């Protein structure tokens, strides 16, 4: 059921844009990921995506993720690409003036697989970092997922006072039939990785070695870290129940977090792209295209 709703919305999005179809089999993918970018991607941002672990720009067995009409990474890129000293954005009273994409943070000490954060915003004073997970239509799909046993073992984690609380949230995960379980699992992994960059010297050193001599190193010297989910809420009536279901799952997850991990959640834990659009400066030249391409189809 959910996949049929997603296909309907993909069709509506495609019909309202001139996109060169990748193939008949992959009709909701563009021939070139650049067709999903408003304007041109800067060389600096292109390098961030190339070095990210999400394989966003490269074709594998299937087309590159960034070629999808409903690519969440290109959605977030188009909204955040212009953030700089002249085009800041304020969220929960913090002014952000720098942006990084596809940021990799360490999760388990016993694993080389990092968490991949869609967006990292840096505050104007460089003291605060806001990590963002972007969702376009993924939550319209139900998916069965689980954690490996390594997430329940103390030796898997970096040393910090929050280690036991991180194990607690991994153990509390419940795979619920018909729900977008992957999104909640992803939230847990992201909070583990954010706790690491905040509390573990070892994890910070790994991060600094990964981004050696690069601007991203500023992330590891911040004083405050926060995490936020931003969702696209399609105006299609059949999507509303599934959207509300995922919102309830996210709120329940947030409300049940141990106190130590609540510190990574600001006043706002869930935001829509319409909320974000309203916060954006009118001086940003791409704002009209963002409205036509996305907000016009947003509830």
ABEGO torsion letter per residue (X at the ends): XAAAAAAAAAAAAAAABBBBBABAABAABBABAAAABBEBBBAAAAAAAAABAAGAABBBABBBAAABAABAAAAAAAAAAABBAABBBBBGGBBBABBBBGBBBBBBAABABBBBBABBBBBAAGABBBBBBBBBAAAABBBBBBBBAAAABAAABBBBAAAAAAAAAAAABBBBBGBBAAAAAAAAAAAAAAAAAAABAAAAAAAAAAABGBAAAAAAABABBBBBBBBBBBABAAAAAAAAAAAAAAAAAAAABBAAAAAABBABABBBAAAAAAABBAABAAAAAAAAAAAAABX
